[in-house]
Amino acid sequence: MSLAALLVLADGRFPAGGHAHSGGAEAACKAGRIHDAATLEDFCRGRLHTAGLTAAALAAAAALGLDPAVLDAAADARTPSPALRTAARRLGRQLLRAARATWPDPGLERLAAAFPRGAHQPVVLGLTARAAGLGPLDAAHVAAYESVGGPATATVRLLGLDPFEASGVLARLAPELDAVAARAAEAGRRALLDGPEALPAASSPLLEIAAEVHAGWPVRLFAS
């Protein structure tokens, strides 16, 4: 494992396209569900334990070497919203482009050939972590952090929230991030033996519904 590689992959400045997506925060802000640091923390906590857990487990399984085509189908099944499936594939395509330039690897080349329109982002993330010499827990940590870091950053732009408050939200969630990542990595290891059915499928219907509403807006700051 390379700690430096983990930092590069988790860095918000890594050109993987995440800055253009709010993780549902834009719709939540407009609906009034996020309006200050406390409600941002509630939103991020809910997202971490649902979409975040699912993404982290998919990433961990991919980092362990589970068939990416099988995992991509599992990700599709766990993403009811067409808008979120589209966003996940766009993010996956952008991450794969950055990963191939940063950590050239035959596994990434095979993934690009198999999914020219993009695989789900957590699957790409797991293979990227593997190419960078990282393990399943590392991949799970990055996915879990992305699930809350994106909304926190977006809320600073959407509401003018004090960035110090947003950072405080992420710091308070750190123990839960560790727990979710550990749970996801264990699920990835079980999936090696029992198949993708062993991966969590935690649902967040409000996120799915809000994503469909958001996709229909004629004007929006974020892609999702």
Salt bridges, closest charged atoms under 4 A:
ASP11 OD1 - ARG13 NE 3.13
GLU26 OE1 - HIS214 NE2 2.76
ASP36 OD2 - HIS35 ND1 3.51
GLU41 OE2 - ARG45 NH2 3.19
GLU41 OE1 - ARG172 NE 2.85
ASP72 OD2 - ARG89 NH2 2.74
ASP76 OD1 - ARG89 NH2 3.43
ASP76 OD1 - HIS120 NE2 2.77
GLU109 OE1 - ARG100 NH2 2.78
GLU176 OE2 - ARG45 NE 2.94
GLU176 OE1 - HIS49 NE2 2.80
ASP178 OD1 - HIS141 NE2 2.99
GLU186 OE1 - ARG189 NE 3.43
